[in-house]
């Protein structure tokens, strides 16, 4: 069987059996079995899910990372290898990322005796819940690593195209919850209550002005309200409403400016309406900041590998590869997957032709990186 066919078969098996963050037990077992069959060394880290493999000898260590978890989404893509797990699918392409790094492991194993150091490959759980990178770091997976590289498939790029950038790339991610408590009343007698739905509706509108009118237009910021919940019948004004949303930024100064302004707006509305509004922020991953040196090396190797390369635009998504880069220099890259539907969509269907070339690319990148330490 050709390498391309093998990697696609593995990708499809993973795709049919997706598992959510921190539940990737069968996925972990499959990865371990495939690597063991290829005589790739597995490091004995104490992990519930996830695998760390290593190839080569020597003091210098270069790391590659793939994420392995899926999303709570019901698949709608019309493919013969659709998810067999109701309500769960690889809607972000982590099955593709895993297959790419499995391919890199096989290629590097063939050249193990000529490697000038060790290549450590991290198959990371729980990227979607933003906890897996910290779990692997606590286990020791970054010990002695000089540089680390990772990828995300990019549905908006054709197969054969590549993008990255030095400096900030992916965004700071913050989750916002607003709990509004007014006073319930009969819908026919609203003057006897404090209308939490009216207050919530006005807050949704005014919060949009923070990004459009309070922040320099040259700074990247998104503040989106994504959920509103309140009330349970047609003729009662509910006492409470909950709003939820997300803030995305690239600069910490902008992040704190927006948070402060949201608090000011909320306090003003609470006073004006005679209501109570609790503001809760949940921090996700910080901005992903590529090392300029390694982003340049990654791009040069991509050109050598036959990719058409681009300088990537800023990305407003979050990615916990950022946690690795806070500890170790490296670069995160985008590789075209040409899906009609985007990431986290039930119809997401990346072009599998990206897998084998990307495996060769990362094997080449790892070998090249040793010469630039």
C-alpha positions in Angstrom: 0.0 0.0 0.0 1.3 3.5 -0.8 1.9 6.0 1.9 -0.9 8.2 0.6 -3.4 5.3 0.7 -2.3 4.3 4.2 -2.6 7.8 5.6 -6.0 8.3 4.0 -7.2 4.9 5.4 -6.1 6.0 8.9 -7.7 9.3 8.5 -11.0 7.7 7.5 -10.9 5.3 10.5 -10.3 8.2 12.8 -13.1 10.2 11.1 -15.6 7.3 11.6 -14.8 7.1 15.3 -14.5 10.6 16.6 -14.1 11.4 20.3 -14.6 14.6 22.3 -11.9 16.3 24.4 -10.4 14.2 27.1 -12.5 11.2 25.9 -10.0 10.2 23.1 -9.4 6.7 24.6 -9.9 4.7 21.4 -8.2 7.3 19.3 -5.2 7.1 21.6 -5.2 3.3 21.3 -5.3 3.4 17.5 -2.4 5.9 17.3 -0.3 3.8 19.7 -1.0 0.7 17.7 -0.1 2.2 14.4 3.1 3.7 15.8 4.1 0.5 17.6 3.6 -1.4 14.4 6.1 0.9 12.7 8.6 0.4 15.6 8.3 4.1 16.6 9.3 4.7 20.2 6.5 5.8 22.5 7.5 7.9 25.5 6.1 6.7 28.9 4.3 9.9 29.9 1.4 9.5 32.4 -1.4 10.5 30.1 -5.0 9.5 30.2 -5.3 10.3 26.5 -2.8 11.4 23.9 0.5 10.0 22.7 4.1 11.3 22.6 6.4 9.5 20.2 10.1 10.1 19.5 12.4 9.2 16.6 16.2 9.5 16.5 19.1 10.0 18.9 21.0 12.9 20.3 20.6 15.9 22.5 18.8 18.3 20.2 15.0 17.9 20.1 12.6 19.2 17.5 8.8 18.7 18.2 5.9 18.3 15.9 2.3 18.5 17.2 -1.1 17.2 16.0 -4.4 17.5 17.9 -6.7 14.5 18.1 -10.1 15.5 19.5 -13.4 16.0 17.7 -16.5 18.3 18.2 -20.1 17.9 19.4 -21.5 18.3 15.9 -23.8 16.0 13.9 -22.1 15.4 10.6 -24.0 16.2 7.4 -21.2 15.6 4.9 -22.1 13.1 2.2 -19.1 10.8 2.5 -18.9 7.0 2.8 -16.8 7.3 6.0 -19.2 9.5 7.9 -19.0 9.6 11.7 -20.5 6.5 13.3 -20.9 8.4 16.6 -24.1 10.3 16.8 -23.6 14.0 17.5 -19.8 13.9 17.2 -17.6 14.6 14.2 -14.2 15.7 13.2 -15.5 19.1 12.0 -12.1 20.8 12.5 -9.9 18.3 10.7 -7.9 17.0 13.6 -8.2 13.5 12.0 -6.3 15.0 9.1 -3.7 16.6 11.3 -3.2 13.3 13.1 -2.7 11.4 9.8 -0.2 14.0 8.6 1.9 13.6 11.7 1.6 9.8 11.6 3.0 10.1 8.0 5.8 12.3 9.2 6.6 9.7 11.8 6.8 6.9 9.3 9.0 9.0 7.0 11.4 10.1 9.8 11.6 6.5 11.0 12.9 5.4 7.6 15.7 8.0 8.1 16.2 7.5 11.8 19.9 6.6 11.6 20.8 9.8 9.7 18.8 12.2 11.9 21.1 14.7 13.7 18.9 14.7 16.8 15.5 13.5 18.1 12.1 14.4 16.6 9.3 14.3 19.2 5.8 14.1 17.9 2.9 15.1 20.2 -0.5 13.7 19.5 -2.4 16.1 21.8 -5.8 15.6 23.3 -8.3 18.4 24.2 -7.4 21.2 21.8 -11.0 22.1 21.4 -11.4 22.6 25.2 -8.1 24.5 25.3 -6.5 22.3 28.0 -4.5 19.7 26.1 -1.3 21.7 25.6 -1.0 22.4 29.3 -1.6 18.7 30.0 1.3 17.6 27.8 3.6 20.4 29.1 2.9 19.3 32.7 3.7 15.7 31.7 7.1 16.8 30.4 6.5 16.6 26.6 8.4 19.9 26.0 11.4 18.9 28.0 14.6 19.8 26.1 12.6 20.8 23.0 14.5 23.5 21.0 11.6 24.3 18.5 8.1 23.2 17.9 5.9 23.2 14.8 2.2 22.5 14.2 -0.4 22.9 11.5 -4.1 23.6 10.9 -5.8 22.8 7.7 -7.3 25.9 6.0 -10.5 25.4 4.1 -10.2 28.7 2.3 -6.9 27.7 0.7 -6.6 25.3 -2.3 -4.6 22.1 -1.8 -1.0 22.8 -2.4 -1.0 26.2 -0.8 0.5 27.3 2.5 0.4 30.3 4.7 2.0 31.5 7.9 3.4 34.7 9.5 5.9 35.8 12.1 4.4 37.4 15.2 0.8 37.3 16.3 -1.3 34.9 14.2 -4.3 33.4 16.1 -6.2 35.5 18.7 -6.6 35.8 22.4 -9.9 34.0 23.2 -12.2 35.1 26.0 -15.7 33.7 26.8 -18.1 36.3 28.2 -21.2 35.5 30.3 -23.7 38.2 31.4 -26.3 37.2 34.0 -29.1 39.7 34.1 -31.5 39.8 37.1 -34.5 42.1 36.9 -37.9 41.5 38.4 -40.5 39.2 36.8 -44.0 40.4 36.1 -47.1 39.6 34.1 -46.6 40.5 30.4 -49.7 42.6 30.6 -48.3 44.6 33.5 -44.7 45.3 32.6 -44.6 48.4 34.8 -44.6 46.1 37.9 -41.4 44.4 36.8 -37.8 45.1 35.6 -37.8 43.7 32.1 -34.6 41.6 31.8 -35.4 40.7 28.2 -35.6 44.4 27.2 -32.4 45.1 29.0 -30.6 42.1 27.4 -31.8 43.2 24.0 -30.4 46.7 24.3 -27.1 45.3 25.7 -26.7 43.1 22.7 -27.0 46.2 20.4 -24.8 48.5 22.5 -22.0 45.9 23.0 -21.5 45.9 19.2 -20.4 49.6 19.4 -17.4 48.7 21.5 -15.5 47.1 18.6 -16.8 49.6 16.0 -16.6 52.8 18.0 -14.3 52.4 21.0 -11.3 50.6 19.5 -8.8 51.9 16.9 -10.0 50.5 13.6 -6.4 49.4 12.9 -6.6 46.9 15.8 -8.2 43.5 15.4 -11.2 42.9 17.7 -14.4 40.9 17.6 -17.0 40.9 20.3 -19.9 38.6 19.5 -23.0 37.7 21.5 -23.7 34.0 20.6 -26.4 32.9 23.0 -29.4 34.5 24.7 -31.5 32.5 27.1 -34.5 33.7 29.2 -38.2 33.1 29.8 -40.3 29.9 29.4 -43.7 31.1 28.4 -45.5 33.7 26.3 -47.3 35.8 28.9 -44.6 36.3 31.6 -41.7 38.7 31.8 -38.9 36.5 33.2 -36.8 37.7 36.1 -33.5 36.7 34.6 -31.8 36.4 31.2 -28.3 35.1 30.4 -26.2 36.2 27.5 -23.0 34.5 26.3 -20.4 35.4 23.8 -16.8 35.7 22.9 -14.1 38.4 22.6 -11.2 37.9 20.2 -8.2 40.2 20.1 -4.5 40.0 19.2 -3.1 42.6 21.6 -3.3 42.4 25.4 -3.9 46.1 25.6 -6.9 45.9 23.4 -8.2 42.9 25.2 -8.1 44.8 28.6 -9.6 47.9 27.0 -12.6 46.0 25.7 -13.1 44.2 29.0 -13.0 47.4 30.9 -15.5 49.1 28.5 -17.9 46.2 28.7 -17.8 46.5 32.5 -18.6 50.2 32.3 -21.5 49.7 29.9 -22.9 46.9 32.0 -22.7 48.9 35.2 -24.5 51.8 33.5 -27.3 49.7 32.2 -27.8 48.0 35.6 -28.1 51.3 37.3 -30.4 52.8 34.6 -32.8 49.7 34.7 -32.5 49.0 38.5 -31.3 45.5 37.7 -28.3 43.4 38.7 -25.9 42.2 36.0 -23.0 39.9 36.8 -20.1 39.9 34.3 -18.1 36.6 34.1 -15.0 36.2 31.9 -13.5 32.8 31.2 -10.0 33.0 29.7 -9.2 30.7 26.7 -5.9 30.5 25.0 -3.8 33.6 24.6 -2.8 34.9 21.2 -0.6 32.5 19.2 2.7 34.3 18.5 5.0 32.7 16.0 8.7 33.1 16.3 9.7 35.1 13.2 12.9 33.1 12.6 11.0 29.8 12.6 8.1 31.1 10.6 10.6 32.1 7.9 12.3 28.7 8.0 8.9 27.0 7.8 8.0 29.0 4.7 11.3 28.3 3.0 10.8 24.6 3.5 7.3 24.8 2.2 8.6 26.4 -1.0 11.2 23.7 -1.3 8.4 21.1 -0.8 6.4 22.5 -3.7 3.9 24.6 -1.9 2.7 28.0 -3.1 3.3 30.1 -0.1 1.5 33.2 1.3 1.9 35.6 4.1 -1.1 34.7 6.3 -3.7 37.2 7.4 -4.4 37.6 11.1 -6.7 34.8 12.3 -9.5 35.5 14.8 -9.8 31.8 15.8 -8.2 30.5 19.0 -5.6 27.7 19.1 -3.9 26.3 22.2 -0.7 25.7 20.3 -0.2 29.2 21.6 0.7 27.6 25.0 3.6 25.7 23.5 4.9 28.9 21.9 4.9 30.7 25.3 7.4 28.1 26.5 9.3 27.2 23.3 10.0 29.0 20.0 8.4 27.7 16.9 5.8 28.2 14.2 2.2 27.3 13.4 1.2 27.1 9.8 -1.9 26.8 7.6 -2.1 24.2 4.8 -4.9 24.3 2.2 -7.7 21.8 2.5 -10.2 23.3 0.0 -13.4 22.4 1.8 -16.6 23.9 0.6 -17.7 24.3 4.2 -15.6 25.9 6.8 -14.2 24.7 10.2 -16.8 23.6 12.8 -19.5 23.2 10.1 -21.4 19.9 9.9 -20.6 19.7 6.2 -16.9 20.2 6.6 -15.1 17.9 4.2 -11.3 18.6 3.6 -9.6 17.4 0.5 -7.6 14.3 1.6 -5.0 15.0 -1.1 -3.3 17.4 1.3 -2.3 14.6 3.7 0.7 12.9 2.1 2.5 16.1 0.9 2.0 17.6 4.3 3.6 14.5 5.9 6.6 14.9 3.7 6.7 18.6 4.5 6.8 18.1 8.2 9.5 15.4 8.0 11.5 17.8 5.8 10.9 20.7 8.2 12.0 18.7 11.3 15.2 17.6 9.6 15.9 21.2 8.3 15.3 22.7 11.7 18.2 20.9 13.3 20.6 22.9 11.0 19.1 26.2 12.2 19.4 25.7 16.0 
